[in-house]
């Protein structure tokens, strides 16, 4: 029997325990050229036949270190060629994608993961193998402990997360370096790893050596055991949170709404996890929501009045809307746009998914009140009809009301959430509001006794409008 290196023993055990690969599967190996990913590629190449997998090598030239980055790409390409493995190179100017306040590490990580998933789909790969090690686990644990990332953050990285797999997750960096030495392979070293302005580098170069000096190298084993215990706790709490999320929250696209009353009855631990889950719905692939952000949401939004809000990273806004707390991406403000109907017919309404249709109908052939999003006004309502967003100062006389009222106040009284008010449209004739669309007619345009015909106004979803003929 082959005498296995410690790296191989641990990696094979991890692969077996988590059923990481399926026979006949294609695997993309992300290789930077550094020790960890180079060792991962060497190991998987040596065991590919035994595991029944086919490999391809992916490298991202992130263009952050000029000539060094180009040399990294060349090294990985030549290494893959020597092993007879397909090489896939992507180049992206990560520096140009970094916005003010963004972490270069987070931006680079996100771009790399996006490209890896695109590549895996393109070449039909079932798994994406990353070279994270036990040392990375310990470093990540300490980083997140300093930032306050909660149970999910402290449990750190999983051996299997969707298509992402980490066969070396229980292998120490010293074992990686020894493995490369035995194999007579000299990897590339990233000079930016010496830059202590990055938190991970400070932890790796200063905090961990200090802790090893104080408590001995076994302290890392203790943290790794703690991570594995926390991972089991995380899996259990994930199940409970999924149930609680279903009780309290609803998801529509990239917006999450949480019922404030029911949410506040949950256990504190579940509350925090619901908020972190909501965050990941609207900002997928982002780092865990920090403790300080969770505290702000609970203190300022859930205990605040309607309109209370907190702005999070990634352009995410959390806002109180009456009895709901809403997570959404901040909208880009656009100037109000008007569209006109010069005669009976239909027109698309910019900024919505709706069409407004206006047509003359005989009243004895219809049943008023039976059609949703439909209203009837006097036939002599003059064209052109204007449809536009609400502007400051807009007023109308709500049907049944004794006098004029500002549309803004009407929307507040109707408990329309602030974020939804900008979506409201009004329909005007001769400068007067005829209809706060979908909500209330103006008293001045209502039908009169004896009217035999009317102008019918309808709001029709675009999908429905274009899928069948409108009568």
C-alpha positions as CSV (number, residue, x, y, z in Angstrom):
1,X,0.0,0.0,0.0
2,X,1.3,3.5,-0.9
3,X,2.8,5.4,2.0
4,X,0.6,8.5,2.0
5,X,1.8,12.0,3.1
6,X,-0.2,13.7,6.0
7,X,-1.8,16.1,3.5
8,X,-3.0,13.2,1.4
9,X,-4.4,11.2,4.3
10,X,-6.3,14.2,5.7
11,X,-7.6,15.3,2.3
12,X,-8.8,11.8,1.3
13,X,-10.5,11.5,4.7
14,X,-12.3,14.8,4.1
15,X,-13.3,13.8,0.6
16,X,-14.7,10.5,1.8
17,X,-16.5,11.9,4.9
18,X,-18.3,14.6,2.9
19,X,-18.7,12.6,-0.4
20,X,-17.1,15.6,-2.1
21,X,-16.7,14.1,-5.6
22,X,-18.8,11.8,-7.8
23,X,-17.1,9.5,-10.2
24,X,-17.0,10.8,-13.8
25,X,-17.3,14.4,-12.5
26,X,-15.4,17.3,-14.0
27,X,-13.7,19.5,-11.4
28,X,-12.4,23.1,-11.8
29,X,-9.4,23.7,-9.6
30,X,-8.8,27.4,-8.7
31,X,-5.1,27.9,-8.7
32,X,-3.4,31.2,-7.8
33,X,0.1,29.8,-7.9
34,X,0.5,30.1,-4.2
35,X,1.4,27.1,-1.9
36,X,-2.1,26.0,-0.9
37,X,-3.7,25.9,-4.4
38,X,-0.6,24.5,-6.0
39,X,-0.5,21.7,-3.4
40,X,-4.3,21.1,-4.0
41,X,-3.7,20.7,-7.8
42,X,-0.8,18.3,-7.2
43,X,-2.8,16.2,-4.9
44,X,-6.0,16.0,-7.0
45,X,-3.9,15.3,-10.1
46,X,-2.2,12.4,-8.3
47,X,-5.5,11.0,-7.2
48,X,-7.7,11.8,-10.2
49,X,-7.8,8.3,-11.5
50,X,-8.6,6.8,-8.1
51,X,-11.3,9.4,-7.5
52,X,-12.7,9.1,-11.0
53,X,-12.6,12.8,-11.7
54,X,-11.4,15.0,-14.7
55,X,-9.6,18.3,-13.9
56,X,-9.4,21.7,-15.4
57,X,-7.3,24.5,-14.0
58,X,-8.7,28.0,-13.5
59,X,-6.5,31.1,-12.9
60,X,-7.6,34.7,-12.4
61,X,-5.1,37.4,-13.3
62,X,-6.5,40.2,-11.1
63,X,-4.0,42.7,-12.4
64,X,-3.4,44.1,-8.9
65,X,0.4,43.5,-8.8
66,X,1.5,44.4,-12.3
67,X,4.4,42.1,-13.5
68,X,3.9,39.8,-10.5
69,X,0.4,39.0,-11.5
70,X,1.5,38.2,-15.1
71,X,4.2,35.9,-13.7
72,X,1.7,34.1,-11.5
73,X,-0.5,33.5,-14.6
74,X,2.5,32.2,-16.6
75,X,3.6,29.9,-13.7
76,X,0.1,28.3,-13.4
77,X,-0.2,27.9,-17.1
78,X,3.2,26.2,-17.4
79,X,2.5,24.0,-14.4
80,X,-0.9,22.9,-15.7
81,X,0.7,22.1,-19.1
82,X,3.4,19.9,-17.4
83,X,0.6,18.0,-15.7
84,X,-1.4,17.7,-19.0
85,X,-4.4,19.6,-17.6
86,X,-6.6,22.0,-19.4
87,X,-5.8,25.6,-18.4
88,X,-8.4,28.4,-18.3
89,X,-7.2,32.0,-17.8
90,X,-9.4,35.0,-17.0
91,X,-8.1,38.6,-16.7
92,X,-10.0,41.3,-14.8
93,X,-8.9,44.7,-13.6
94,X,-10.0,44.2,-10.0
95,X,-8.5,47.5,-9.0
96,X,-10.8,49.4,-11.3
97,X,-13.8,47.6,-9.7
98,X,-12.9,48.7,-6.2
99,X,-15.2,51.4,-5.0
100,X,-14.6,53.8,-2.1
101,X,-15.0,52.0,1.2
102,X,-14.9,48.6,-0.4
103,X,-12.4,45.9,0.7
104,X,-10.0,44.9,-2.2
105,X,-10.0,41.4,-0.8
106,X,-13.8,41.2,-0.8
107,X,-14.1,42.7,-4.4
108,X,-11.4,40.3,-5.7
109,X,-13.1,37.3,-3.9
110,X,-16.5,38.1,-5.4
111,X,-15.1,38.6,-8.9
112,X,-13.2,35.3,-8.7
113,X,-16.2,33.4,-7.4
114,X,-18.5,34.8,-10.1
115,X,-16.0,33.9,-12.8
116,X,-15.5,30.4,-11.3
117,X,-19.2,29.7,-11.4
118,X,-19.5,31.0,-15.0
119,X,-16.5,28.9,-16.0
120,X,-17.9,25.7,-14.3
121,X,-21.2,26.2,-16.1
122,X,-19.4,26.8,-19.4
123,X,-17.3,23.6,-19.2
124,X,-19.8,21.4,-17.4
125,X,-18.0,21.1,-14.1
126,X,-19.9,19.8,-11.2
127,X,-17.4,21.0,-8.5
128,X,-15.1,24.0,-7.9
129,X,-12.1,23.1,-5.7
130,X,-10.5,25.8,-3.6
131,X,-7.3,25.4,-1.6
132,X,-8.4,26.7,1.8
133,X,-6.6,25.0,4.7
134,X,-7.0,24.6,8.4
135,X,-4.9,27.7,8.9
136,X,-7.3,29.7,6.8
137,X,-10.1,28.4,9.1
138,X,-8.3,29.7,12.2
139,X,-7.5,33.0,10.5
140,X,-11.1,33.5,9.4
141,X,-12.4,32.5,12.8
142,X,-10.2,35.2,14.5
143,X,-11.1,37.8,11.8
144,X,-14.8,37.3,12.3
145,X,-14.5,37.1,16.1
146,X,-12.9,40.6,16.0
147,X,-15.7,41.9,13.7
148,X,-18.6,40.2,15.5
149,X,-20.0,37.9,12.8
150,X,-22.2,35.6,14.9
151,X,-22.5,31.8,14.8
152,X,-22.5,31.5,11.0
153,X,-19.4,33.6,10.7
154,X,-17.5,31.9,13.6
155,X,-18.3,28.5,12.2
156,X,-16.2,29.6,9.2
157,X,-15.9,27.7,5.9
158,X,-17.6,24.4,5.0
159,X,-15.9,21.5,3.3
160,X,-18.8,21.5,0.9
161,X,-20.9,24.6,0.0
162,X,-22.9,24.1,-3.1
163,X,-20.4,23.5,-5.9
164,X,-17.6,24.9,-3.8
165,X,-15.4,22.1,-2.2
166,X,-12.4,22.4,0.1
167,X,-10.5,19.1,0.3
168,X,-7.6,20.7,2.3
169,X,-9.8,22.3,5.0
170,X,-8.2,20.1,7.7
171,X,-4.6,20.3,6.4
172,X,-2.2,22.7,8.1
173,X,-0.1,25.1,6.1
174,X,3.1,23.4,7.4
175,X,1.9,20.2,5.9
176,X,1.2,21.9,2.6
177,X,4.8,23.3,2.6
178,X,6.3,19.9,3.5
179,X,4.2,18.2,0.7
180,X,5.5,20.7,-1.9
181,X,9.0,20.1,-0.6
182,X,8.7,16.4,-1.0
183,X,7.3,16.9,-4.5
184,X,10.1,19.3,-5.4
185,X,7.7,22.0,-6.4
186,X,8.4,25.7,-5.7
187,X,5.2,27.7,-5.7
188,X,4.7,31.5,-6.2
189,X,4.4,33.8,-3.2
190,X,2.2,36.8,-3.1
191,X,4.1,39.8,-1.9
192,X,0.8,41.5,-0.8
193,X,0.5,38.9,1.9
194,X,3.2,40.9,3.8
195,X,1.0,44.0,3.7
196,X,-0.2,44.4,7.3
197,X,-2.9,46.9,6.4
198,X,-5.0,43.9,5.6
199,X,-6.6,42.4,8.7
200,X,-5.9,38.8,7.6
201,X,-2.2,39.5,7.2
202,X,-2.0,41.1,10.6
203,X,-3.6,38.1,12.1
204,X,-1.4,35.7,10.2
205,X,1.8,37.6,10.7
206,X,1.4,39.1,14.2
207,X,-1.6,37.7,16.2
208,X,-1.1,34.0,15.5
209,X,2.6,34.0,16.2
210,X,2.0,35.8,19.5
211,X,-0.7,33.3,20.5
212,X,1.6,30.4,19.6
213,X,4.3,32.0,21.7
214,X,1.9,32.3,24.7
215,X,-0.1,29.1,24.4
216,X,1.9,26.8,22.1
217,X,1.1,25.7,18.5
218,X,-1.7,23.4,19.8
219,X,-3.9,26.5,20.3
220,X,-4.8,26.3,16.6
221,X,-6.0,22.7,17.1
222,X,-8.2,23.9,19.9
223,X,-9.7,26.6,17.7
224,X,-10.2,24.1,14.9
225,X,-12.2,21.8,17.2
226,X,-14.2,24.8,18.3
227,X,-15.0,25.6,14.7
228,X,-16.2,22.1,14.1
229,X,-18.4,22.2,17.2
230,X,-19.8,25.6,16.1
231,X,-20.4,24.1,12.6
232,X,-22.7,21.5,14.1
233,X,-24.5,24.2,16.1
234,X,-24.8,26.2,12.9
235,X,-26.4,23.4,11.0
236,X,-29.0,22.9,13.8
237,X,-29.8,26.6,14.1
238,X,-30.0,26.9,10.3
239,X,-33.0,24.4,10.4
240,X,-34.7,26.4,13.2
241,X,-34.0,29.7,11.4
242,X,-35.5,28.4,8.2
243,X,-38.7,27.6,10.0
244,X,-38.7,31.0,11.8
245,X,-37.9,32.9,8.5
246,X,-41.0,31.3,6.9
247,X,-43.2,32.5,9.9
248,X,-41.9,36.1,9.8
249,X,-40.6,37.0,6.4
250,X,-41.6,37.1,2.8
251,X,-39.3,37.4,-0.2
252,X,-40.1,39.1,-3.5
253,X,-37.2,39.3,-5.9
254,X,-34.4,41.1,-4.1
255,X,-36.7,42.5,-1.4
256,X,-37.4,40.9,2.0
257,X,-40.3,42.0,4.2
258,X,-40.4,41.1,7.9
259,X,-43.5,41.3,10.1
260,X,-42.3,43.4,13.1
261,X,-44.9,42.2,15.6
262,X,-44.3,38.5,15.1
263,X,-40.5,38.9,14.7
264,X,-40.3,40.6,18.1
265,X,-41.8,37.5,19.7
266,X,-38.9,35.3,18.5
267,X,-35.9,34.3,20.7
268,X,-33.0,36.8,20.4
269,X,-30.8,34.3,18.8
270,X,-33.4,33.6,16.1
271,X,-34.0,37.3,15.5
272,X,-30.3,37.8,14.7
273,X,-30.2,34.9,12.3
274,X,-33.4,36.0,10.5
275,X,-31.8,39.4,9.9
276,X,-28.6,37.7,8.6
277,X,-30.7,35.5,6.3
278,X,-32.6,38.6,5.0
279,X,-29.2,40.3,4.4
280,X,-28.0,37.3,2.3
281,X,-31.2,37.3,0.3
282,X,-30.6,40.9,-0.9
283,X,-26.8,40.8,-0.9
284,X,-25.9,37.2,-1.9
285,X,-22.2,36.2,-1.8
286,X,-21.4,39.1,0.6
287,X,-19.5,38.6,3.9
288,X,-21.7,37.9,7.0
289,X,-23.6,40.8,8.4
290,X,-21.6,42.2,11.3
291,X,-22.8,42.4,14.9
292,X,-22.9,46.2,14.8
293,X,-25.2,46.2,11.8
294,X,-27.5,43.7,13.5
295,X,-27.7,45.8,16.6
296,X,-28.5,48.9,14.6
297,X,-31.3,47.2,12.8
298,X,-32.8,46.0,16.0
299,X,-32.4,49.2,18.0
300,X,-33.0,51.8,15.3
301,X,-35.5,50.2,12.9
302,X,-37.5,47.5,14.8
303,X,-37.8,49.8,17.8
304,X,-38.3,52.9,15.6
305,X,-41.2,54.6,14.0
306,X,-42.3,54.3,10.3
307,X,-39.5,55.8,8.2
308,X,-36.7,54.7,10.5
309,X,-33.9,53.3,8.5
310,X,-30.3,52.0,8.5
311,X,-28.0,51.9,5.5
312,X,-25.8,48.8,5.2
313,X,-22.8,48.0,3.0
314,X,-23.4,46.9,-0.7
315,X,-26.0,49.6,-1.1
316,X,-28.6,47.8,1.0
317,X,-31.3,49.8,2.9
318,X,-33.3,48.5,5.9
319,X,-36.4,50.6,6.6
320,X,-39.5,50.5,8.9
321,X,-42.8,50.6,6.9
322,X,-45.6,50.6,9.5
323,X,-45.6,47.0,10.8
324,X,-43.0,45.7,8.4
325,X,-39.2,46.1,8.2
326,X,-38.0,45.9,4.6
327,X,-34.5,45.0,3.3
328,X,-33.9,46.2,-0.2
329,X,-31.3,47.7,-2.5
330,X,-31.3,51.5,-2.6
331,X,-33.0,52.8,-5.7
332,X,-31.4,55.2,-8.1
333,X,-33.5,58.3,-8.3
334,X,-34.9,59.1,-11.8
335,X,-36.7,62.2,-12.9
336,X,-40.5,61.9,-13.1
337,X,-41.7,61.0,-16.6
338,X,-45.0,61.7,-18.2
339,X,-46.8,59.8,-20.9
340,X,-49.9,60.9,-22.8
341,X,-53.0,59.4,-24.3
342,X,-54.2,61.7,-27.1
343,X,-57.3,59.6,-27.7
344,X,-58.8,56.3,-26.4
345,X,-56.2,53.6,-26.5
346,X,-53.3,52.1,-24.4
347,X,-49.9,53.3,-23.2
348,X,-47.1,51.8,-21.3
349,X,-46.3,53.5,-18.0
350,X,-42.5,54.1,-17.5
351,X,-41.0,52.8,-14.3
352,X,-43.8,50.2,-13.9
353,X,-44.8,46.9,-15.4
354,X,-48.2,48.2,-16.3
355,X,-50.2,49.5,-19.3
356,X,-53.0,51.9,-18.9
357,X,-56.0,51.4,-21.2
358,X,-58.7,54.0,-21.8
359,X,-61.8,53.1,-23.8
360,X,-65.5,54.3,-24.2
361,X,-68.0,51.6,-23.0
362,X,-71.8,51.4,-22.7
363,X,-72.8,51.2,-19.1
364,X,-75.6,48.8,-19.6
365,X,-73.1,46.2,-20.8
366,X,-70.8,46.3,-17.8
367,X,-71.0,45.6,-14.1
368,X,-69.2,48.3,-12.2
369,X,-67.0,47.2,-9.3
370,X,-66.4,43.7,-10.7
371,X,-63.1,44.4,-12.5
372,X,-59.9,44.8,-10.5
373,X,-57.9,48.0,-11.2
374,X,-60.6,49.4,-13.3
375,X,-62.6,52.7,-12.8
376,X,-65.2,54.5,-14.8
377,X,-65.4,58.3,-15.3
378,X,-67.5,60.6,-17.3
379,X,-67.4,60.1,-21.1
380,X,-66.7,63.9,-21.6
381,X,-63.4,63.7,-19.7
382,X,-61.2,65.5,-22.1
383,X,-58.1,64.2,-23.9
384,X,-55.1,64.2,-23.8
385,X,-54.8,62.2,-20.6
386,X,-51.5,62.5,-18.8
387,X,-50.0,59.7,-16.6
388,X,-47.1,60.6,-14.3
389,X,-45.6,60.1,-10.8
390,X,-46.8,62.2,-8.0
391,X,-45.2,65.6,-7.5
392,X,-45.0,67.8,-4.4
393,X,-48.1,69.9,-4.1
394,X,-50.4,67.6,-6.2
395,X,-53.9,67.8,-4.8
396,X,-57.3,66.2,-5.7
397,X,-60.8,65.7,-4.3
398,X,-61.0,62.0,-3.2
399,X,-64.3,60.4,-4.2
400,X,-66.8,60.9,-1.3
401,X,-64.6,63.5,0.4
402,X,-65.9,67.1,1.1
403,X,-62.8,68.9,-0.1
404,X,-59.4,68.9,-1.6
405,X,-56.5,66.8,-0.2
406,X,-52.8,66.6,-1.1
407,X,-52.0,63.3,-2.7
408,X,-49.0,62.9,-0.4
409,X,-51.3,63.1,2.7
410,X,-53.8,60.7,1.1
411,X,-51.0,58.1,0.6
412,X,-49.9,58.5,4.2
413,X,-53.5,58.1,5.4
414,X,-53.8,55.0,3.2
415,X,-50.7,53.6,4.9
416,X,-48.8,53.3,1.6
417,X,-45.2,52.6,2.6
418,X,-42.8,55.4,1.8
419,X,-40.8,53.2,-0.6
420,X,-44.0,52.4,-2.5
421,X,-45.2,56.0,-2.9
422,X,-42.7,56.7,-5.6
423,X,-44.3,53.9,-7.6
424,X,-47.8,55.5,-7.5
425,X,-49.0,57.2,-10.7
426,X,-51.7,59.8,-11.2
427,X,-53.9,60.2,-14.3
428,X,-54.8,63.8,-15.2
429,X,-57.1,65.6,-17.6
430,X,-56.6,69.3,-18.4
431,X,-54.1,69.5,-15.5
432,X,-56.7,68.1,-12.9
433,X,-56.2,64.7,-11.3
434,X,-58.8,62.2,-12.5
435,X,-57.5,59.1,-10.7
436,X,-54.8,58.2,-8.2
437,X,-54.2,55.1,-10.3
438,X,-55.4,51.9,-8.7
439,X,-56.5,53.7,-5.5
440,X,-59.1,56.5,-5.7
441,X,-61.0,58.6,-8.2
442,X,-61.5,62.3,-8.0
443,X,-65.1,63.3,-7.1
444,X,-65.2,65.8,-10.0
445,X,-65.0,63.1,-12.6
446,X,-67.4,60.6,-11.2
447,X,-70.3,59.2,-13.3
448,X,-73.7,61.1,-13.0
449,X,-77.2,59.6,-12.9
450,X,-78.4,59.1,-16.4
451,X,-75.0,58.5,-18.0
452,X,-75.3,55.9,-20.6
453,X,-71.6,55.7,-21.6
454,X,-68.4,56.1,-19.7
455,X,-64.7,56.3,-20.1
456,X,-63.2,53.1,-18.7
457,X,-59.7,53.3,-17.2
458,X,-57.8,50.1,-16.7
459,X,-54.4,49.1,-15.3
460,X,-53.2,46.0,-17.0
461,X,-49.9,44.1,-16.3
462,X,-47.7,44.2,-19.4
463,X,-47.3,40.4,-19.4
464,X,-51.1,40.0,-19.5
465,X,-51.6,42.8,-21.9
466,X,-49.2,41.4,-24.5
467,X,-50.2,37.8,-24.0
468,X,-53.8,38.1,-25.1
469,X,-56.0,40.5,-26.9
470,X,-57.7,43.2,-24.8
471,X,-61.4,43.7,-25.4
